[in-house]
């Protein structure tokens, strides 16, 4: 039986409220193949095995694909960020729910909701958050930023190399186990 059904409805509501409270947006631009992009579908949950680096500095797109991460619990690493990337990091084994895959002209945004740590993400296997204004908001933000100037620090080879691996999936298109 899915984990969500073992929780009282009040606890499910509280979990959703906590997950959606005080969300911030973070980005990492990558150059993914069509094969890898097609692996992401709204509603699916992915697990990233390593640390997930993203930037709080949102400007124009430096690559073909943008991961937009909405989260209220990424760690602010500014004290270690001498490159001025606006570095935020999610812990290893972070879980994300794909909330949208949106193409605009020749580029795509994969929007991810950062789920609670530990096993608290499990109820989201059966919870979908469709119908929220969140998808409209992230799409509008993507369109607004599409042609904006690149942030020079986020166009650096070091940052691009750091963010190049796809999230939740290996280079051959195999999803990491949840």
N, C-alpha and C positions, 0 to 999 in steps of 0.2 A: 504494500500500500504506500503511495507517495507520502513523503514526510509532512506535507502540508495538511493532509487529512488527519494526522495525529495531533495537530495543534488545535486548541480552541480558537474559534473565529476571532475573538478579541485579541489573541496573541498574534494571529496573522495580520490583522489590521495594524497593530502596534509595530510589527516588523516592517511592514510596508511604509508606514509613516516615518519610522526611524531611517529607513534606507533612502527616502526621498527628501528628508529634511536638509536644508542648507546646502544644496548641491552647488558644486563649482564645476567649471568646464576646463579640461586639459586636452592638449593635442600632441600627436606625434604623426609626422608625415612620412610615408614610405612609398616605395615603388613596387607594388604587388602585381603579379601576373593576373590575367583574367581567371585562370584556374583557381588561384588562391582566393580572389575576391568572391567567386561563386560559392565558396565553402560557407560563407557567412549568410545566415538567414535570420530575420527577425524572430525573436522568441527563444532562440537557442542559447544555451549557456556554454561558455568556454572557460577553460582554466589555463592561465599562463604559469608555466613552471618556474620561471625566473623572476627577477625584479622587473617591474613594468615602469619604465621611465616615460614621463610626459612633461609637457611644458604648460605653464599657466599663461605664457605669452602667446596670444592668438593673433596671427597675422595672415598674410597671403599663403597660399599653398606652395610648398617647395618641391612636392613630389606628386605623383599621380593619385595617390590615395591618402586620405586623412582618417586616422582613428581619432574620434572625439570621445573622450572618456568623461562621463558625468559621475561625480563622486563627492562624498562628504567625509572620506577618510583616507585620502592620499597623504603621504608624509611629505611635509615641506622640508626640502633639503637645501634651502637657500644658503645656509651657513657654510655649506660645502661646495657651493656653485660659483666658482671663480670665473666661469665662462659666461655667466649671466644668461643662462638658458631659461630661467624660471622653473628650475627642476623640482618636480614632485615625483614621488615613487610609491608604487603599490608593492606590498610584500610578495615574496614568492608564493605560488599556489593561490594567487588571487583569482576569484571567479567574477565573470562579467556576463551580463545578459545582453545579447545583441538587440537593441531597440529599433534600429533602422539601418538600412543600406540605401543610400540616396545618391543617384548620379545627377550631376549638373554639368552640362557640356561634356568635356572629355575627362572629368575627374569624379571621384567617388568619395563619399564620406561613410565610414562605418561607425555608427554611434553605439557606444557601450555603456551600460549602467554597471558601475562597480558595486558588486554585491557584498553583503556583510562577510567578515572573516570567519574562520573556523567552519563549523557545520551550519551556521546560521543562514548560509546561502541556499541550502537544500530546499526549503519550501518554494523557492522560485522555479524549481523544476516544473511546478504545476501552476504557478502564478504568472499571468501575463499582464503587462501594464499598458496594454493598448488602450487608446482612447484618451490618453493624457495629452496635455498641451506640450509635453516635453518633446515629442517628435517634431511638432511644428516649430518649436523654438530652435531646436538644433539644426533643422533644415534652413530656417531663415538665417541663422548665424553663418552657416556654410555659404549660402548665396552672397551674403554681405561681405564675407572675407575672401571670397573666391579670387577677386582681382586686386585685392589689397596688396600693398608692397610686402615683400618678404622681410622678416626680421633677420638681420644679418647673422646674428649668433645662431639662429636655427637653420641657417643655410650652410653652416660650417661643415666640413667633412667629418669632424669628430662627432657632432650631434647626429648627423645623418647616419653614420655608421652605427652609433649607439641605438638608434631607433629602427634600423632596417629589418630586423627579424619580425615576421608576422606574429600576431598575438594569438595564443591558444592553439597554434597549429604549427607543424613543422614545415620545412621548405618544400616538401613533396605533397603537401595538402592533407596530411593525416592529423586529425584532431588529437590533442593531448587528452588523456583520460581525465574525467572529472574527479 
